[in-house]
Amino acid sequence: MDQIIETLSAELGRPAQQVENVVTLIDEGATIPFIARYRKELHGSMDDQLLRQLAERLQYLRNLEQRKGEIKTSIENQGKLTDELSAAIDAAKTLAEAEDLYRPYKQKRRTRATIAREKGLAPLAQLLFAQGRDCPVPEEAAAGFIDPEKGVDSIEASLQGASDIIAEEISDDAAIRKELRSLFLRRGVVVSKAADKEPEDTVYRLYYDFKCPVSRIQGYQVLAINRGEREDVLKVSVELDAETAHVAVRRAVLVPGAPSMAFVRDAADDAYDRLIEPSLEREIRSCLTDQANEGAIHMFALNLKPLLMQPPVKGKVTMGLDPGYRMGCKVAVVDGTGKVLDTAVVYPTYGERQKQEAIQKLSVLVKKHHVEHIAIGNGTASRETEKMTVELIQKLGGGVSYMIVSEAGASVYSASKLAAEEFPQFDVNLRSAVSIARRLQDPLAELVKIDPKAIGVGQYQHDMPQARLDETLSGVVEDCVNAVGVDANTASPSLLQRVSGLTATTAKNVVKYREENGAFTTRKQLLKVPKLGPKAFEQCAGFLRVPESKSVLDHTGVHPESYAAAENLLTACGYTLEDVSKGQIGELKQRAEQKGLENLSEICGAGVPTLADIIKELMKPGRDPRDELPPPILRTDVMEAKDLKPGMELQGTVRNVIDFGVFVDIGVHQDGLVHISKLPRRVKHPSELLSVGDVVTVWVIDVDEKKKRISLTMKKPGEG
């Protein structure tokens, strides 16, 4: 365990004591959001991302230690475990290194070497491989091992068997494998070719004659060629110059001048060509895929967070439009809290008369319910629906704005059991319209109902290891939900179960309790919820808000365990809880700083980081961190791709960040691509500059209407 703590400390650049504290908290069942927010003194204010990294590495290192123990036990049971081998296994830094050391002792299926050993050729192999000066030439040595009864009926047969044994021993040598693995990583080349002699023009055309060093290949390229290979469009290999590899193996095993040297050299070449090279190629491909998957999952998580944290358009009556051709456009009007007020279906794509009828019908709904915003799904018939919406706004004389909303996952949600429970009275299509309206009002509360993979901000998500992707994305959702905080009296079970310490069962129990007993009036009441015990309360209480409580602290991110500290702080600075309720504590921060946080820490019985958080929370009770972000772009007019001209300056919203650039919504149906080379400055990855949801200024480079491609730049024309 001490070794694991030291390793984590070195990798993360954090004191060992802090790392040990986090490991202890994790082992005690504390969640990452809780540790990040309420145990800062113990870990030096690590953020949730670093804490998750620590938790993942902890799991890997523990699994590695367990595997090392299993390997040592297995070798010991064979009576072959030496002190030297045991120390080498203990020193292994990765699973691959540990498995290399175990390789010679592993139960193998019957190989050519196994058969040769059964024929009694192991002593011959040993003799020749030792390459002693006094060793006879191979042919002479082999003559003594001819045994027709065992199937060795010639010198050639005995030499072939000895060669097979030597080749396998070389192949199982951990040091040789380590050296060759390093060579593959440094000098190997990934090669991709078209599977057919005359391939069709497909999305994989870039990879029909593709070569790239292993050390330089990008994750998205690996994932693309892997998918092309699975679809039988591409043939892929990892190549290393054979002579370079042969020289490396020979250098490790040959004794110059020995009579059997030439024989061993041939066996060494065979070991590489037949055993090591195919095995390492598979390993390198697997390693590249794992790295690419991790990169893609990381990118997905990076994109998901700002999408979930998009500023809500709160308290406004909103109309959701789910566009469609055959089934018409589904309409739902929801009030400021997301409650459904009205629904309808209109058919604006059927012809001019039907479009005017649709405008008339929607106009009545807008006036009746005082609709302020319209959310339009970006799927099929979105463009036509947008044009109709602009005509509607013009007819109304303004006062209404609209926004195109990503409907990724809306159909998944509307057909789900959850949606059926929430809206049993509506059909699938109308549920989708409700979801679209609510996405504009509160993206987080709505998007938590959907499988994160279906939200549409990643690449190759269906190719990822699903358990790992789910784990990572769930972590992001959990961090976002807890960063914002959740109203215990209005939150859905979907939102509540993402709160630190709550499960699907306890989330449902919270809803059931408030339905049966009325709204919560204090945080402490949560302890009365069935199956929500003291431990779960400790983990969740700080993230749940109770606006109806008489105590203003119940409507902040201050944890109940720190209420006494908060009150002591206020007293020391000349304030009361009533002053907090009235918003009359404008000088709290200055007064606290004047008295000194270190001094106040002793008076209040709380650490300095906790005190700083308490001050922040008291200044803005019930605050939503999303309100501090730039609001989304709401539009009143429509633009089409044909309206775009090279050099045109536009404002847009970043929709997706990928390895080779960013996709930007500029108000036309097709998102435009800003290639990484067209970003304002040179970066290794676009995520260094931009996140999903960022509002950016772009200029049009080119529009290809046929291929539906819009090329954009963030470099101002004339400035490079």
PAMIZA-697467 format. One record per residue (C-alpha): z, x, y. Coordinates in Angstrom, 2 decimals, always signed. Each point is the difference from the previous one (the first is absolute). Example, Ala and Ser with C-alpha at 12.3 -4.5 7.8 and 13.67 -1.06 7.14 Angstrom:
<rs>
- pz,px,py
- +7.80,+12.30,-4.50
- -0.66,+1.37,+3.44
</rs>
This chain:
<rs>
- pz,px,py
- +0.00,+0.00,+0.00
- +0.94,+2.84,+2.40
- -3.40,+1.54,-0.64
- -1.74,-3.29,+0.84
- +1.99,-0.28,+3.26
- -0.95,+3.59,+0.93
- -3.68,-0.67,-0.80
- -0.07,-3.19,+2.08
- +1.82,+1.74,+2.84
- -2.58,+2.82,+0.06
- -3.00,-2.37,-0.27
- +1.18,-2.38,+2.73
- +1.53,+2.63,+2.26
- +3.31,-1.90,+0.09
- +3.58,+1.23,-0.62
- +1.08,-0.30,-3.63
- +3.02,-2.11,+0.95
- -2.20,-2.63,+1.68
- -2.30,-0.10,-3.03
- +2.98,-0.35,-2.34
- +1.38,-2.86,+2.12
- -3.32,-1.88,-0.25
- -0.19,+0.56,-3.78
- +3.55,-1.35,-0.36
- -0.87,-3.10,+2.09
- -3.16,-0.64,-2.07
- +1.98,+0.36,-3.23
- +2.55,-2.50,+1.34
- -2.80,-2.57,+0.45
- -0.51,+0.23,+3.77
- -3.51,-0.92,+1.20
- -2.17,+2.29,+2.12
- +0.01,-2.30,+3.11
- +3.81,-0.20,-0.17
- +0.40,+3.78,-0.38
- -2.51,+0.64,+2.81
- +1.67,-2.42,+2.43
- +3.71,+0.00,-0.76
- +0.84,+3.38,-1.55
- -1.57,+2.35,+2.57
- +3.11,+2.17,+0.23
- -0.32,+0.85,-3.67
- -3.64,+1.11,+0.10
- -0.64,+1.21,+3.55
- -2.16,-2.99,+1.00
- -2.82,+0.42,-2.53
- -2.59,-2.77,+0.41
- -0.89,-2.45,-2.77
- -3.22,+1.90,-0.82
- +1.83,+3.28,-0.61
- +2.68,-1.80,-2.00
- -2.63,-1.60,-2.24
- -1.62,+3.42,-0.48
- +3.42,+1.36,-1.00
- +0.55,-2.88,-2.44
- -3.43,+0.54,-1.61
- +0.48,+3.75,-0.38
- +3.50,-0.59,-1.38
- -1.49,-2.22,-2.70
- -2.71,+2.59,-0.80
- +2.48,+2.88,-0.23
- +2.37,-2.03,-2.17
- -2.88,-0.93,-2.31
- -1.00,+3.69,-0.09
- +3.54,+1.05,-0.96
- +0.08,-2.66,-2.71
- -3.35,+1.16,-1.38
- +1.14,+3.65,+0.01
- +3.05,-1.06,-2.03
- -2.23,-1.84,-2.52
- -2.31,+3.04,-0.30
- +2.91,+2.41,-0.61
- +1.52,-2.33,-2.60
- -3.33,-0.29,-1.83
- -0.53,+3.79,-0.09
- +3.64,+0.57,-1.00
- -0.40,-2.41,-2.92
- -2.87,+2.20,-1.17
- +2.35,+3.02,+0.19
- -2.30,+1.74,+2.50
- +1.91,-0.30,+3.30
- +0.78,+3.47,+1.41
- +2.09,+0.77,+3.08
- -3.13,+1.22,+1.75
- -1.95,-3.19,-0.77
- +2.94,-2.18,+1.00
- +0.23,+1.80,+3.38
- -3.76,-0.38,+0.54
- +0.18,-3.77,-0.67
- +2.98,-0.30,+2.37
- -1.98,+1.85,+2.69
- -3.09,-2.26,-0.28
- -0.67,-1.66,+3.38
- -2.44,-2.64,-1.20
- -0.59,-2.18,-3.02
- -3.28,+1.88,-0.69
- +1.85,+3.36,-0.19
- +2.61,-1.44,-2.37
- -2.69,-1.54,-2.24
- -1.93,+3.32,-0.08
- +3.11,+1.73,-1.38
- +0.43,-2.76,-2.58
- -3.64,+0.08,-1.08
- +0.32,+2.59,-2.83
- +2.88,-2.00,-1.55
- -1.52,-3.43,+0.31
- -0.94,-1.99,-3.10
- -3.79,+0.24,-0.03
- -2.58,-2.01,-1.81
- -1.79,+2.02,-2.70
- -2.11,+2.62,+1.78
- -2.29,+2.80,-1.16
- +2.93,+2.39,+0.51
- +2.32,-2.22,-2.07
- -2.49,+0.02,-2.89
- -0.36,+3.79,+0.28
- +3.80,+0.40,-0.18
- +0.07,-2.21,-3.11
- -2.50,+2.44,-1.53
- +2.46,+2.86,+0.53
- -1.94,+1.68,+2.84
- +2.87,+0.18,+2.53
- +0.96,+3.64,-1.00
- -3.63,+1.08,+0.49
- -0.13,-1.63,+3.43
- +3.32,+1.63,+0.93
- -1.24,+3.43,-1.12
- -3.28,-0.20,+1.93
- +1.57,-1.60,+3.11
- +2.59,+2.79,+0.21
- -2.92,+2.44,+0.56
- +1.96,+2.99,-1.31
- -1.62,+3.44,+0.06
- +0.46,+0.30,-3.74
- -1.41,-3.44,-0.73
- -3.05,+0.10,-2.30
- -3.28,-1.41,+1.28
- -0.06,-3.83,-0.34
- -2.38,-0.06,-2.99
- +2.21,+2.34,-2.00
- +3.14,-1.92,+0.91
- -1.65,-3.30,-0.92
- -1.07,+1.14,-3.45
- +3.60,-0.18,-1.24
- +0.26,-3.72,+0.90
- -2.92,-1.34,-2.05
- +1.42,-2.73,-2.25
- -2.56,-2.48,-1.42
- +2.81,-2.25,-1.26
- +1.12,-0.55,+3.60
- -3.58,-0.47,+1.20
- -0.38,+3.52,+1.44
- -2.98,+1.29,-1.94
- -1.37,+2.69,+2.36
- +0.90,+2.55,+2.65
- -1.74,-2.21,+2.58
- +2.16,-2.99,-0.99
- +3.26,+1.97,+0.28
- -1.05,+1.45,+3.38
- -0.99,-3.44,+1.26
- +3.41,-1.38,-0.99
- +1.81,+2.92,+1.69
- -2.11,-0.52,+3.14
- +0.95,-3.72,+0.06
- +3.71,+0.88,-0.22
- -0.25,+2.63,+2.77
- -2.00,-2.41,+2.21
- +2.71,-2.67,-0.35
- +2.78,+2.48,+0.77
- -1.83,+1.15,+3.13
- -0.58,-3.63,+0.97
- +3.72,-0.74,-0.40
- +1.09,+2.97,+2.13
- +1.81,-1.42,+3.07
- -0.71,+3.05,+2.22
- -3.74,-0.08,-0.75
- -0.18,-3.72,+0.70
- +1.88,+0.48,+3.25
- -2.44,+2.70,+1.12
- -3.07,-2.06,-0.95
- +1.41,-3.13,+1.62
- +0.40,+1.99,+3.19
- -3.60,+1.27,-0.34
- -1.31,-3.55,-0.44
- +1.88,-1.15,+3.09
- -1.22,+2.97,+2.10
- -3.57,+0.44,-1.22
- -0.89,-3.10,-2.02
- -2.76,-2.34,+1.21
- -0.20,-3.77,-0.46
- -3.56,-0.93,-0.96
- -1.38,-3.52,+0.06
- -3.52,-1.02,-1.08
- -1.87,-3.26,-0.44
- +0.24,-1.27,-3.58
- -3.64,-1.18,+0.05
- -3.01,+2.22,+0.59
- -1.35,-2.44,+2.58
- +3.11,-1.62,+1.47
- -0.06,-3.11,+2.15
- +1.16,+0.03,+3.62
- +3.70,-0.89,-0.39
- +3.21,+0.58,+1.97
- +0.39,+3.18,-2.09
- -3.24,+1.64,+1.24
- +1.98,+2.69,+1.87
- +1.35,+1.15,-3.38
- -3.31,+0.20,-1.92
- -0.12,+3.76,+0.60
- +3.46,+0.88,+1.25
- +1.98,+3.25,-0.19
- +3.33,+0.73,+1.63
- +2.72,+2.63,-0.63
- +3.10,-1.41,-1.68
- +2.07,+1.42,+2.86
- -1.97,-1.91,+2.66
- -0.94,-3.32,-1.55
- +1.35,-3.04,+1.84
- +1.97,-2.79,-1.66
- -2.54,-2.71,+0.86
- -2.77,+2.12,-1.60
- +2.04,+0.34,-3.21
- +0.63,-3.76,-0.14
- -3.67,-0.76,+0.72
- -1.36,+2.29,-2.77
- +2.64,-1.27,-2.43
- -1.13,-3.57,+0.59
- -3.67,+1.02,-0.24
- +0.74,+1.68,-3.33
- +1.79,-3.11,-1.32
- -3.03,-2.10,+0.96
- -2.29,+2.46,-1.86
- -1.86,+0.86,+3.21
- +1.27,+3.60,+0.21
- +0.73,+2.90,-2.33
- +2.87,+2.13,+1.24
- +1.36,+3.41,-1.01
- +2.21,+2.79,+1.33
- -1.69,+3.37,-0.40
- +1.33,+3.54,+0.15
- -2.19,+3.06,-0.42
- +0.35,+0.77,-3.73
- -0.12,+3.78,+0.41
- +2.82,-0.10,+2.59
- +2.13,-2.05,-2.39
- -0.85,+2.24,-2.99
- +0.99,+3.12,+1.94
- +3.37,-1.58,+0.90
- +0.76,-0.83,-3.65
- -1.23,+3.37,-1.32
- +2.13,+1.85,+2.54
- +3.06,-1.80,-1.33
- -0.52,+0.67,-3.73
- -2.22,+3.06,-0.63
- +1.21,+3.49,-0.88
- -2.78,+2.44,+0.96
- -1.10,+2.36,-2.76
- +1.56,-2.02,-2.85
- -2.23,-0.37,-3.10
- +0.39,-3.82,+0.11
- -0.54,-0.30,+3.77
- -3.57,-1.35,-0.23
- +1.11,-2.57,-2.59
- +2.92,-1.16,+2.18
- -2.32,-0.15,+3.04
- -2.31,-2.43,-1.83
- +3.02,-2.07,-1.06
- +1.24,-0.01,+3.62
- -3.39,-1.21,+1.28
- +0.04,-2.72,-2.68
- +3.55,-0.95,+1.03
- -1.16,-0.58,+3.56
- -3.33,-1.72,-0.77
- +1.21,-2.27,-2.80
- +3.68,-0.65,+0.77
- +1.16,+0.99,+3.47
- -2.94,-0.97,+2.20
- -0.32,-3.66,-1.18
- +3.79,-0.40,+0.13
- +0.33,+1.47,+3.52
- -3.00,-1.95,+1.25
- +1.73,-3.23,-1.08
- +3.24,+1.24,+1.57
- -1.66,+0.92,+3.33
- -1.85,-3.33,+0.11
- +3.26,-1.79,-0.71
- +1.81,+2.08,+2.66
- -2.72,-0.73,+2.61
- +0.14,-3.70,-0.87
- +3.80,-0.05,+0.31
- -0.19,+1.73,+3.39
- -2.76,-2.34,+1.16
- +2.00,-3.03,-1.18
- +3.12,+1.22,+1.80
- -2.06,+0.63,+3.14
- -1.59,-3.46,-0.16
- +3.37,-1.67,-0.68
- +1.53,+1.92,+2.92
- -2.90,-1.10,+2.22
- +0.40,-3.59,-1.16
- +3.69,+0.13,+0.87
- -0.76,+1.61,+3.36
- -2.46,-2.78,+0.86
- +2.18,-2.79,-1.34
- +3.00,+0.79,+2.18
- -1.63,-0.55,+3.44
- -1.81,-3.06,-1.36
- +3.31,-1.57,-1.02
- +1.58,+1.09,+3.28
- -2.71,-1.58,+2.18
- +1.56,-1.73,+3.01
- +0.48,-3.69,-0.70
- -1.37,-2.66,+2.33
- +3.25,-1.97,-0.05
- +0.85,-3.51,+0.95
- -3.60,-1.15,+0.66
- -1.71,-2.98,-1.59
- -2.81,+1.54,-2.03
- -3.10,-1.34,-1.73
- -1.12,+1.76,-3.17
- -3.69,-0.19,-0.98
- -1.04,+0.98,-3.52
- -3.81,+0.22,+0.29
- -2.38,-1.05,-2.75
- -3.51,-1.34,-0.62
- -0.13,-2.48,-2.86
- +3.64,-1.14,+0.16
- +0.06,-0.04,+3.81
- +2.51,+1.64,+2.34
- +3.63,-0.79,-0.83
- +2.29,-0.60,+2.96
- +3.80,+0.13,+0.29
- +2.10,-0.34,+3.16
- +3.52,+1.48,-0.16
- +2.77,-0.08,+2.57
- +1.80,+3.04,+1.46
- +2.16,+0.31,-3.13
- -2.92,-0.25,-2.44
- +0.61,-3.65,-0.95
- -3.23,-1.87,-0.80
- -0.79,-2.69,+2.59
- -3.51,-1.03,-1.03
- -2.90,+0.84,-2.29
- -3.72,-0.76,-0.05
- -3.35,+1.11,-1.42
- -3.10,+0.45,+2.21
- -3.57,+1.03,-0.84
- -1.38,+2.12,+2.86
- -2.57,+1.79,-2.20
- -1.78,-3.16,-1.22
- -2.14,-0.43,+3.16
- +0.24,-0.45,+3.78
- +1.23,-3.62,-0.22
- +2.79,+0.92,-2.45
- +0.96,+2.97,+2.17
- +0.41,-2.24,+3.06
- +2.03,-2.44,-2.10
- +2.21,+2.91,-1.07
- +0.52,+1.11,+3.61
- +0.92,-3.57,+0.97
- +2.48,-0.33,-2.88
- +1.63,+3.40,+0.72
- +0.13,-0.80,+3.71
- +2.09,-3.11,-0.77
- +2.38,+2.07,-2.17
- +0.36,+2.71,+2.69
- +0.89,-2.57,+2.68
- +2.24,-2.07,-2.26
- +2.16,+2.97,-1.12
- -0.43,+2.27,+3.06
- -1.56,+2.79,-2.05
- +0.04,+3.36,+1.82
- -1.50,+2.37,-2.59
- -2.59,-0.30,-2.74
- +0.04,+2.34,-3.01
- -3.34,+0.33,-1.84
- -0.22,+1.48,-3.49
- -2.50,+2.88,-0.25
- -1.65,-1.13,-3.26
- -3.15,-1.99,-0.80
- -1.47,-1.91,+3.02
- +2.46,+1.72,+2.35
- -2.77,+0.84,+2.49
- -1.24,-3.60,+0.25
- +3.58,-1.27,+0.31
- +0.68,+2.50,+2.78
- -3.06,-1.21,+1.96
- +1.18,-3.59,-0.38
- +3.49,+1.00,+1.19
- -1.42,+1.60,+3.16
- -1.96,-3.21,+0.72
- +3.22,-1.95,-0.58
- +1.94,+2.22,+2.47
- -2.77,-0.41,+2.58
- +0.03,-3.79,-0.44
- +3.79,-0.04,+0.45
- -0.39,+2.03,+3.18
- +2.05,+2.97,-1.32
- +3.75,+0.15,-0.55
- -0.55,+0.87,-3.68
- -0.75,+3.42,-1.51
- -0.98,+1.04,-3.49
- +0.33,+2.96,-2.34
- -1.79,+0.94,-3.20
- +2.69,+0.46,-2.64
- -0.43,+1.88,-3.27
- +0.14,-2.58,-2.73
- +0.31,+2.61,-2.75
- +2.31,-1.44,-2.61
- +0.06,-3.50,+1.56
- -1.90,-1.49,-2.93
- +2.34,+1.86,-2.40
- +3.01,-1.51,+1.78
- -1.47,-3.53,+0.31
- -0.62,-0.18,-3.77
- +3.45,+1.42,-0.84
- +3.00,-1.78,-1.43
- +1.87,+0.86,+3.21
- -2.55,-1.80,+2.20
- +0.06,-3.02,-2.31
- +3.80,-0.16,+0.35
- -0.23,+0.41,+3.78
- -2.84,-2.51,+0.56
- -0.25,-2.33,-2.99
- -1.70,-2.63,+2.20
- -2.96,+2.25,+0.99
- -2.94,+1.21,-2.04
- -0.69,+3.71,-0.43
- -2.41,+0.23,+2.93
- +2.34,-1.58,+2.54
- +2.83,+2.32,-1.09
- -2.28,+2.89,+0.87
- -0.50,-1.39,+3.55
- +3.79,-0.26,+0.43
- +0.39,+3.62,-1.16
- -2.65,+1.17,+2.52
- +1.77,-1.77,+2.89
- +3.36,+1.47,-0.98
- -1.48,+3.50,-0.28
- -0.61,-0.04,+3.72
- +3.48,-1.39,+0.74
- +1.99,+2.35,-2.23
- -2.09,+2.37,-2.13
- +3.00,+1.42,-1.86
- +1.53,-3.32,-1.07
- -3.37,-1.15,-1.33
- -1.28,+3.20,-1.57
- +3.18,+0.51,-2.09
- -1.15,-3.00,-2.06
- -3.07,+1.89,-1.15
- -0.33,+2.81,-2.52
- -0.31,+3.08,+2.29
- -3.07,+1.17,-1.97
- -1.86,-3.13,+1.12
- +0.54,+0.64,+3.72
- -3.10,+2.19,+0.26
- +0.96,+3.19,+1.84
- -0.67,+2.58,-2.67
- -2.78,+1.52,-2.09
- -0.46,-0.14,-3.76
- +3.24,-1.96,-0.41
- -1.19,-1.43,-3.31
- -0.45,+3.52,-1.37
- +3.55,+1.09,+0.82
- +2.88,+0.18,-2.51
- +1.20,-3.52,+0.68
- +3.72,+0.53,-0.60
- +0.07,+2.96,+2.41
- -2.03,-1.91,+2.62
- +2.26,-3.06,-0.31
- +3.13,+2.14,+0.32
- -1.25,+1.78,+3.12
- -1.31,-3.09,+1.76
- +3.11,-1.99,-0.82
- +1.99,+2.81,+1.61
- -2.08,-0.32,+3.18
- +0.46,-3.79,+0.12
- +3.74,+0.44,-0.58
- +0.27,+2.59,+2.83
- -1.93,-2.24,+2.43
- +1.99,-3.15,-0.79
- +3.29,+1.83,+0.42
- -1.12,+1.76,+3.18
- -0.74,-3.38,+1.61
- +2.96,-1.92,-1.45
- -0.08,-3.50,-1.48
- +1.41,-3.32,+1.22
- +2.23,-1.20,-2.86
- -0.51,-3.63,+1.07
- -3.79,-0.16,+0.20
- -1.34,+2.72,-2.30
- -1.97,-0.96,-3.11
- +1.06,+1.25,-3.45
- -3.06,+2.34,+0.10
- +1.35,+1.68,+3.13
- +3.64,-0.01,-1.09
- -0.68,+1.72,-3.33
- -1.37,+2.99,+1.93
- +3.35,+0.43,+1.75
- +2.05,+2.97,-1.16
- +2.39,-1.01,-2.80
- -1.58,-3.44,-0.67
- -1.99,-0.96,-3.08
- -2.37,-2.91,-0.64
- +2.95,-1.92,-1.48
- +2.49,+0.67,+2.84
- -2.75,-0.73,+2.59
- -0.55,-3.45,-1.54
- +3.76,-0.50,-0.14
- +0.27,+0.73,+3.75
- -2.60,-2.69,+0.75
- +1.62,-2.46,-2.40
- +3.46,+0.61,+1.53
- -1.18,-0.69,+3.57
- -1.91,-3.11,-1.14
- +3.12,-1.35,-1.65
- +2.60,+1.15,+2.56
- -1.94,+0.18,+3.26
- -0.82,+3.10,+2.02
- +2.08,+3.15,-0.32
- +2.40,+0.35,+2.92
- +1.32,+3.48,-0.86
- -1.18,+3.00,-1.98
- +3.15,-0.17,-2.14
- -1.20,-3.36,-1.34
- -2.65,+1.87,-1.96
- +2.78,+1.06,-2.37
- +0.20,-3.65,-1.12
- -3.59,+0.09,-1.28
- +0.00,+0.05,-3.83
- -0.65,+3.46,-1.52
- +0.15,+1.67,+3.46
- +3.03,+2.23,-0.56
- +1.71,+2.61,+2.24
- -2.47,+2.79,-0.95
- -3.05,-2.13,+0.78
- +1.68,-1.17,+3.22
- +0.61,+3.61,+1.05
- -3.70,+0.78,-0.52
- -1.48,-3.12,+1.63
- +2.42,-1.12,+2.73
- -1.24,+2.33,+2.75
- -3.60,-1.15,-0.45
- +0.70,-3.75,+0.06
- +0.37,-1.72,+3.38
- +2.03,-3.16,+0.60
- -1.01,-1.23,+3.50
- +2.21,-3.10,-0.42
- +3.15,+2.12,-0.28
- +2.66,-0.10,+2.72
- +0.23,+3.79,-0.30
- -2.92,+1.71,+1.73
- +0.41,+2.92,-2.43
- -1.32,-2.23,-2.80
- -3.30,-0.11,+1.88
- -0.41,+3.78,+0.20
- -0.72,+2.89,-2.32
- +3.65,+1.10,+0.22
- +1.42,+0.04,-3.53
- +3.18,-2.09,-0.56
- +1.78,+3.19,-1.10
- -0.52,+1.28,+3.58
- +1.08,-3.13,+1.92
- +3.38,+1.56,+0.85
- -1.77,+3.15,+1.21
- -2.35,-2.11,+2.17
- +2.91,-1.88,+1.59
- +1.93,+3.24,+0.60
- -3.11,+1.47,+1.64
- -0.38,-3.00,+2.30
- +3.69,+0.12,+0.97
- -0.17,+3.72,+0.71
- -3.01,-0.59,+2.26
- +1.58,-3.00,+1.78
- -2.00,-2.80,-1.67
- +0.63,-2.96,-2.32
- -2.01,-1.80,-2.69
- -0.54,-2.80,+2.52
- -1.70,+2.50,+2.32
- -2.34,+0.85,-2.88
- -0.85,-3.71,-0.51
- -0.78,-0.38,+3.71
- -2.07,+3.17,+0.08
- +2.34,+1.56,+2.57
- +0.41,+3.47,-1.49
- -2.86,+1.78,+1.76
- +2.06,+3.17,+0.58
- +1.42,+0.29,-3.52
- -2.12,+3.00,-0.92
- +0.81,+1.90,+3.22
- +3.75,-0.74,-0.29
- +0.02,+1.12,-3.64
- -1.80,+3.23,+0.89
- +2.44,+0.63,+2.87
- +2.96,-0.32,-2.37
- -1.87,+2.11,-2.57
- -1.14,-1.32,-3.39
- +2.09,+2.62,-1.81
- +3.19,-1.27,+1.70
- -0.95,-3.63,-0.58
- -0.71,+0.80,-3.62
- +3.65,+0.91,-0.52
- +1.24,-3.06,+1.93
- -2.28,-2.43,-1.83
- +0.21,+1.47,-3.48
- -3.77,+0.31,-0.44
- -2.43,+2.93,-0.08
- -2.16,+0.91,+3.00
- -3.31,-1.22,-1.59
- +1.65,-3.35,-0.88
- +1.36,-0.33,+3.55
- -3.45,+0.69,+1.47
- -1.47,-2.76,-2.23
- +2.81,-2.42,+0.98
- -0.72,+0.59,+3.72
- -3.71,-0.64,-0.59
- +0.74,-3.25,-1.85
- +2.54,-1.29,+2.56
- -2.45,+0.56,+2.84
- -2.56,-2.32,-1.63
- +1.68,-2.45,-2.40
- -2.51,-1.62,-2.32
- -2.70,+2.38,+1.19
- -3.27,+0.27,-1.93
- -1.30,+3.61,-0.04
- -3.56,-1.38,-0.30
- +0.19,-1.41,+3.53
- -0.08,+3.54,+1.35
- -3.49,+0.58,-1.43
- -3.29,-0.82,+1.83
- -0.91,-3.69,-0.54
- -3.06,-0.91,-2.07
- -3.35,-0.51,+1.77
- -0.70,-3.71,+0.47
- -3.59,-0.96,+0.90
- -1.69,-2.90,+1.80
- -3.65,+1.03,-0.45
- -2.21,+1.08,-2.87
- -2.18,+3.00,-0.54
- -2.52,+0.75,-2.73
- -1.34,+3.21,-1.49
- -3.36,-0.55,+1.71
- +1.81,+0.03,+3.38
- +1.19,+3.57,-0.63
- -1.87,+2.85,+1.68
- +0.47,+3.77,-0.43
- +2.44,+1.33,+2.59
- +1.75,-3.38,+0.44
- +3.75,+0.33,+0.61
- +2.24,-2.41,-1.94
- +3.64,-0.62,-0.80
- +0.93,-0.59,-3.61
- +2.78,+0.00,-2.55
- +0.27,+2.49,-2.87
- -0.29,-1.99,-3.26
- +0.04,+2.76,-2.62
- +0.60,+3.76,-0.05
- -1.71,+1.93,-2.79
- -0.61,+3.64,-0.86
- -3.30,+0.31,+1.86
- +0.65,-2.17,+3.06
- +1.29,-3.33,+1.32
- -1.42,-3.52,+0.01
- +0.37,-1.80,+3.33
- -0.24,-3.75,+0.71
- -2.03,-0.25,+3.23
- -0.38,-3.77,-0.01
- -3.22,-0.22,-2.02
- -0.09,-1.09,-3.62
- -0.34,+3.51,-1.38
- +2.63,+2.66,+0.64
- -1.44,+3.21,+1.45
- +0.65,+3.46,-1.47
- +1.29,+2.90,+2.08
- -0.74,+3.00,-2.22
- +2.68,+2.73,-0.03
- -2.43,+2.25,+1.92
- -0.13,-2.60,+2.82
- +3.74,-0.16,+0.63
- +1.24,+1.28,+3.40
- +1.21,+3.29,-1.50
- -0.36,+1.93,-3.23
- +2.49,-1.02,-2.71
- +0.38,+0.55,-3.74
- +0.51,-3.73,-0.56
- -0.58,-3.05,+2.28
- +3.59,-1.16,-0.64
- +1.20,+2.90,+2.18
- -1.42,-1.87,+3.00
- -0.25,-3.67,-0.86
- +1.74,-2.85,-1.84
- -1.03,-3.53,-0.99
- +0.52,-2.34,+2.97
- -0.59,+2.66,+2.68
- -2.03,-1.30,+2.94
- -2.72,+2.59,+0.80
- -2.95,+0.56,+2.31
- -3.28,+0.75,-1.81
- -3.65,+0.52,+0.86
- -2.95,-1.24,-2.06
- -2.17,+2.73,-1.58
- -2.33,-2.06,-2.20
- -0.36,-3.48,-1.52
- -1.85,-0.56,-3.31
- -0.14,-3.80,-0.31
- -1.85,+0.15,-3.33
- +2.68,+2.14,-1.70
- +2.75,-1.65,+2.10
- +1.24,+3.36,+1.28
- +1.38,+0.71,+3.43
- +0.62,+3.64,+0.93
- +2.57,+0.61,+2.73
- +1.53,+2.97,+1.78
- +3.28,+0.55,+1.80
- -1.48,+2.91,+1.94
- -1.01,-1.15,+3.45
- -3.77,+0.46,+0.47
- -0.67,+3.16,+1.95
- +3.26,+1.62,-1.14
- -1.26,+1.22,-3.35
</rs>
